[in-house]
């Protein structure tokens, strides 16, 4: 599979930019006709031959996701898409489509496209209510193993910056400044300056600095996925068969993946929240960090400490142990 991939990438690199964009847009249209649009609203499109095309305007996040997927495949056994992998048949189809569309204007040639393999399964959000307790125990054990593997990934990019994306550059995370680039940061204290909340409230308290080694690296810090569980943990035969959406992956505070997984805990059943808590239990107690983030969300949404009942955030906290 690697040789056809290298051939395809080499061909695409020498093509004019607009022709290359037209080919990708042609694949998007073909996939939409065959499989329909992705129901999550994300900028991804299923393609023939077990492929997915992900497209977005943020080139930095696309480059980070590509690098993250390469690192995950190199250093772990975590199931994740393989970037730019395809069969020779797909390469031939791509060439034919390029020839047919050379004179056509693409719908949008300003975005960045990432071609990857498709992981099997369905999103956890679709099956969370039909899983048995034994299923959740098994998935929780998988989660703990994956977290341990992520935290063992070596940090080779800009070792002087403890918190950064996988390339050693600025972090982009939807919970921080609406996804605007921030950092990189030399330590967690500098990072926390960007986690201040509204109304001039001081920096949220941190019970302790946790900076793991990766070798000084979801996160302080340890290697983190952008989205480790939840909508992006896919259950097939009631086991995790793939983790997707790695565009925000990087080196973050140790608690980061835990609080991110439970940040919108009201979307998940109690068993999902308890499963996440068990999966992270061996790495430490992050309940206080989660409370700080809940408090910040309360201030952001309401301007005071009392959330409306439609956002019962504190009641979503998993029980200890």
C-alpha positions in Angstrom: 0.0 0.0 0.0 2.8 2.4 0.7 4.3 2.3 -2.8 1.0 3.4 -4.6 0.6 6.1 -1.9 4.1 7.5 -2.6 3.5 7.4 -6.4 0.2 9.2 -6.0 1.7 11.9 -3.7 4.5 12.4 -6.1 2.0 12.9 -9.0 -0.2 15.3 -7.0 2.8 17.4 -6.0 3.8 18.2 -9.6 0.3 19.0 -10.7 -0.9 22.6 -10.9 -2.6 23.7 -7.7 -6.0 24.3 -9.3 -5.9 20.9 -11.1 -5.1 19.2 -7.8 -7.9 21.0 -6.0 -10.3 20.1 -8.8 -9.4 16.4 -8.4 -10.1 16.5 -4.6 -13.3 18.3 -5.2 -14.3 15.7 -7.8 -13.7 13.0 -5.2 -15.8 14.8 -2.7 -18.7 15.0 -5.2 -18.3 11.4 -6.1 -18.3 10.4 -2.4 -21.3 12.6 -1.7 -23.3 11.0 -4.5 -22.4 7.5 -3.4 -22.6 7.8 0.4 -24.3 11.1 1.1 -22.9 13.8 3.4 -21.3 12.9 6.7 -24.0 13.1 9.4 -21.8 14.7 12.0 -21.5 18.0 10.2 -17.7 17.6 10.2 -15.8 18.5 7.0 -15.2 14.9 6.0 -16.5 12.8 3.2 -16.6 9.0 2.7 -15.0 7.8 -0.5 -14.9 4.5 -2.3 -12.4 1.8 -1.4 -12.5 2.4 2.3 -11.2 6.0 2.2 -12.1 9.3 3.8 -11.3 12.8 2.6 -11.1 15.5 5.2 -11.1 19.1 4.1 -10.7 22.3 6.0 -9.4 25.9 5.5 -7.0 25.7 8.4 -3.8 24.3 6.9 -1.9 24.3 10.2 -4.5 22.0 11.8 -4.4 19.7 8.7 -0.6 19.4 8.9 -0.8 18.7 12.6 -3.3 16.0 12.1 -1.2 14.4 9.4 1.8 14.4 11.7 -0.2 13.1 14.7 -1.5 10.2 12.7 2.0 9.3 11.5 3.2 9.4 15.1 0.4 7.3 16.5 1.0 4.7 13.9 4.7 4.7 14.6 4.7 4.6 18.4 1.4 3.0 19.4 -1.0 0.3 18.6 -4.0 2.6 18.9 -6.4 2.1 15.9 -6.5 5.3 13.9 -6.8 6.3 10.2 -3.7 6.0 8.0 -3.1 9.3 6.2 -2.8 9.2 2.4 -3.1 5.5 2.0 -4.9 4.0 -1.0 -5.0 1.1 -3.4 -3.6 1.3 -6.9 -7.2 1.2 -8.2 -8.0 4.4 -6.4 -4.9 6.0 -7.8 -6.0 5.1 -11.4 -9.5 6.5 -10.7 -7.9 9.7 -9.4 -5.9 10.1 -12.5 -8.9 9.7 -14.7 -10.9 12.3 -12.7 -8.0 14.7 -13.0 -8.0 14.4 -16.7 -11.8 14.9 -16.9 -11.7 17.9 -14.7 -8.7 19.8 -15.9 -10.8 22.5 -17.5 -13.3 22.8 -14.7 -13.2 25.4 -12.0 -13.2 23.8 -8.5 -15.9 24.8 -6.0 -13.2 25.8 -3.5 -9.5 25.6 -4.1 -8.5 27.4 -0.9 -8.8 24.5 1.5 -6.5 21.7 2.6 -7.4 18.1 1.9 -6.3 15.1 3.9 -6.9 11.7 2.4 -6.9 8.8 4.9 -8.2 5.3 5.5 -11.6 4.8 7.0 -11.9 3.1 10.4 -14.7 0.6 11.0 -17.5 1.1 13.5 -20.0 3.7 14.6 -19.6 6.7 16.9 -20.0 5.9 20.5 -22.8 8.5 20.7 -25.0 6.2 18.7 -24.5 3.1 20.7 -23.9 4.4 24.3 -27.4 3.3 25.5 -27.2 -0.3 24.2 -23.8 -1.3 25.6 -23.7 -3.6 28.5 -21.7 -3.0 31.7 -19.2 -5.6 30.5 -18.8 -3.7 27.2 -18.1 -0.5 29.1 -15.5 -2.3 31.3 -13.8 -3.6 28.2 -13.8 -0.2 26.5 -12.5 1.5 29.7 -9.6 -1.0 29.8 -8.8 -0.1 26.2 -9.0 3.6 27.0 -6.5 3.2 29.9 -4.1 1.3 27.6 -4.4 4.0 24.9 -3.8 6.8 27.4 -0.6 5.0 28.6 0.6 4.5 25.1 0.0 8.2 24.2 2.0 9.3 27.3 4.9 7.2 26.2 5.3 8.9 22.8 8.7 10.8 22.7 8.7 14.5 22.3 11.3 15.4 19.6 9.9 18.7 18.3 11.0 21.7 20.3 11.8 20.0 23.6 12.2 23.4 25.3 8.4 23.9 24.8 6.4 21.7 27.1 3.0 22.5 25.7 2.6 22.7 21.9 1.1 20.8 19.0 2.8 17.6 17.6 5.0 19.7 15.4 6.2 22.0 18.2 4.1 24.9 17.1 1.1 26.8 18.5 -1.8 24.9 20.0 -5.2 25.2 18.5 -8.0 23.9 20.6 -11.7 24.8 20.4 -11.9 25.2 24.2 -9.1 27.9 24.1 -9.9 31.3 22.6 -12.4 29.8 20.1 -9.6 27.8 18.4 -7.3 30.7 17.8 -3.6 29.7 17.8 -1.9 30.1 21.2 1.6 29.3 22.4 3.7 27.2 22.3 4.4 27.4 26.0 7.5 26.6 28.1 5.4 25.3 31.0 1.9 24.8 32.3 1.9 28.2 34.2 2.3 30.1 30.9 -0.3 27.9 29.3 -2.8 28.6 32.1 -2.6 32.4 31.4 -4.7 31.6 28.3 -7.3 29.7 30.4 -8.6 32.8 32.3 -12.3 33.2 32.3 -14.6 36.2 31.9 -15.3 39.2 34.2 -11.6 39.6 35.1 -11.5 36.5 37.2 -8.0 35.5 38.2 -6.3 32.5 36.7 -8.1 29.4 37.8 -6.4 27.5 40.6 -4.3 24.5 39.7 -4.1 21.9 42.4 -0.7 20.8 41.2 1.5 21.0 38.1 1.7 17.7 36.4 4.2 17.7 33.7 4.9 14.2 32.6 7.8 13.2 30.5 7.1 12.6 27.0 10.0 13.1 27.6 8.7 16.2 29.3 5.4 15.9 27.5 -4.5 13.9 25.3 -0.7 16.4 28.3 2.6 18.1 32.8 2.7 17.3 30.1 1.6 14.2 28.2 0.8 13.5 24.6 -2.8 14.1 24.0 -5.3 13.4 21.3 -7.5 16.3 20.3 -10.5 14.1 21.1 -9.7 10.9 22.9 -13.1 9.5 23.6 -16.8 10.3 23.2 -18.0 11.1 19.7 -14.6 10.2 18.3 -14.3 6.9 20.1 -15.8 4.4 17.7 -17.4 1.2 18.9 -17.5 -1.8 16.6 -18.6 -5.1 18.1 -18.7 -3.1 21.3 -14.9 -2.5 21.3 -13.0 0.6 20.3 -12.2 0.1 16.6 -10.8 3.6 15.9 -10.1 7.0 17.2 -10.5 9.9 14.8 -10.1 13.7 14.5 -6.5 14.3 15.6 -6.2 17.9 14.4 -5.8 19.4 17.9 -3.4 16.6 19.1 -0.2 17.7 20.9 1.5 18.0 24.2 -0.8 19.3 26.8 -1.3 19.3 30.6 -1.7 15.9 32.0 -5.4 16.4 32.9 -6.3 17.7 29.5 -7.9 14.7 27.8 -9.8 13.8 31.0 -11.4 17.2 31.3 -12.0 17.4 27.5 -13.8 14.1 27.5 -16.1 15.2 30.3 -16.4 18.9 29.5 -19.8 18.4 27.9 -20.7 15.5 30.2 -24.4 16.3 29.9 -24.3 14.8 26.4 -23.3 11.4 27.7 -25.0 8.7 29.8 -23.8 8.2 33.4 -22.2 4.9 32.3 -20.1 6.7 29.7 -18.9 9.2 32.2 -18.0 6.5 34.7 -16.2 4.6 32.0 -14.0 7.7 31.3 -13.3 8.1 35.0 -12.2 4.5 35.3 -10.1 4.7 32.2 -8.1 7.7 33.7 -8.1 6.5 37.3 -4.7 4.9 37.3 -3.1 8.2 36.1 -4.4 10.4 38.8 -7.3 12.3 40.3 -8.3 15.1 37.9 -11.6 16.0 39.6 -10.5 19.4 40.8 -9.3 20.4 37.4 -12.7 19.4 36.0 -14.5 21.5 38.6 -12.4 24.5 37.6 -13.3 24.1 34.0 -17.0 23.6 34.9 -16.8 26.8 36.9 -15.3 28.6 34.0 -18.0 27.4 31.7 -20.7 28.6 34.2 -19.2 32.1 34.1 -18.9 32.1 30.4 -22.5 31.0 29.8 -24.3 32.9 32.5 -22.0 35.6 33.9 -22.5 34.1 37.4 -22.0 30.9 39.2 -25.5 29.5 38.6 -26.1 27.6 35.4 -29.6 27.2 34.0 -31.0 23.7 34.7 -30.4 22.8 31.0 -26.7 22.8 31.8 -26.5 20.7 35.0 -22.7 20.6 34.7 -21.7 19.8 38.3 -24.2 16.9 38.5 -22.3 15.3 35.6 -19.2 14.7 37.6 -18.4 11.0 37.8 -18.3 9.5 41.3 -14.8 8.9 42.7 -13.3 5.4 42.1 
